Amino acid sequence: MTSPDLRHHGDVDAAPGLADFAVNVRVPHPPGWLRDRLAAALGELGRYPSKLAEDRAREAVARRHGRSPDEVLLLNGAAEGFALLPKLAPRRAAIVHPGFTEPEVAFRDAGIPVEHVLLDGDFRLRDVRSDADLVVIGNPTNPTSVLHEAAALKALPGRLVVDEAFMDAVPGEPESLAHDPDVLVLRSLTKTWGLAGLRAGYLLGDPETLARLAHGRPHWPVGSLTLEAITACCEPEALEQSARFAREAQEYAAHALEQLQDLVVVAPKGPFLLIRAPRGARQALRDKGIAVRRCDTFPGLDDTYLRVAIRPPEEFAVFVDALRVVMEELA
């Protein structure tokens, strides 16, 4: 059995009644235009998801990344993609940490040996050595928000799996490998568009690998509303809106935290940031009605690290004010 700490996620930290900076979903609900698209699709729920709708969604993803439709596997959330990875039957899997823990959970539960590749200091890739035949890494990495260079990723040993669940929150998506046919890339749509309760994601890879991963999935693995959401969120207008929102929110967050002394902030490239604060800061923030993500469940981090979701400026200002008081109290 996998350690229960590896199954800890931000939704556990975000208890009712607290201002939620623990969960990495950028908005509390889908924007109006997306809700309208989903509402219009409700009339189709009496039918099974159609091949036509599936093809439309796959083609939309393919256009978005300059791939062919047979290089796209639609998922019931990116988390399903991690659960499928053991089908690749690696001899040994390496997980780059600190990083998202679900890939490790999937491999360990399947009885596949897992090696930790621990990054320290600024959490950036350097000379990584491993005898694993499959390597999983996030980019930007959860929870550090570090964006690794594509060339450094390509230099990793073994078959490469890149978790780009938060890449659509990086304006321009530099360093993405979604276009690379030799890399298996996971994408999520739930974080950017407030769809965590719907589950929507996809895998990009060569057709043979995707067919291997898809083998044995139940019929109609992706529902009609998810297919509509994937199609809508891959359209050019949606991508422009996402980049604009990300740029404004990240610039405000970085500037606001610069005003706090004695606070270590890992330069954010995703829709969240990693901070290092005095011990007790998480509970002190909680006592003030603020929930942040504990990070001692991530290999390589301890309880002085906190992950904080970047919210719109008016919301993030509330967190910064609370953190300023906590830092003064714990000084």
Number of C-alpha atoms within 10 A of each C-alpha: 8 12 10 9 12 17 13 17 19 21 16 12 19 19 15 9 9 17 18 25 25 25 22 28 25 24 16 13 15 18 11 9 11 19 13 11 15 19 11 12 16 11 9 12 11 8 8 10 19 14 10 9 16 21 16 17 23 24 19 21 28 19 14 16 15 12 20 16 18 17 21 24 21 26 24 18 25 22 20 19 26 21 18 19 19 19 15 12 14 19 12 17 26 25 24 24 25 25 27 24 21 18 25 26 20 20 25 17 14 15 12 16 15 20 17 16 21 16 18 12 6 10 19 15 19 12 9 14 9 17 13 18 15 22 25 25 25 28 26 30 27 27 28 31 23 22 24 21 16 13 10 14 23 15 13 19 16 18 16 20 23 23 27 24 26 27 27 22 25 23 17 13 16 12 17 21 24 23 16 16 14 15 18 22 27 27 24 27 26 26 21 25 20 19 22 19 9 14 23 27 25 23 27 31 24 19 16 11 14 20 15 13 19 17 10 10 9 8 7 12 12 18 19 21 22 25 25 20 25 25 20 20 21 20 14 12 10 14 17 12 10 18 17 13 18 22 17 12 18 23 12 17 22 16 10 15 18 12 11 15 10 12 16 14 17 18 16 21 23 28 28 29 24 22 20 18 20 15 13 14 21 23 15 19 20 18 12 16 16 23 30 25 26 24 23 16 20 20 20 17 21 14 17 16 24 24 25 24 26 27 25 17 16 10 13 18 16 12 24 16 13 16 22 15 14 21 19 10 10 12 8
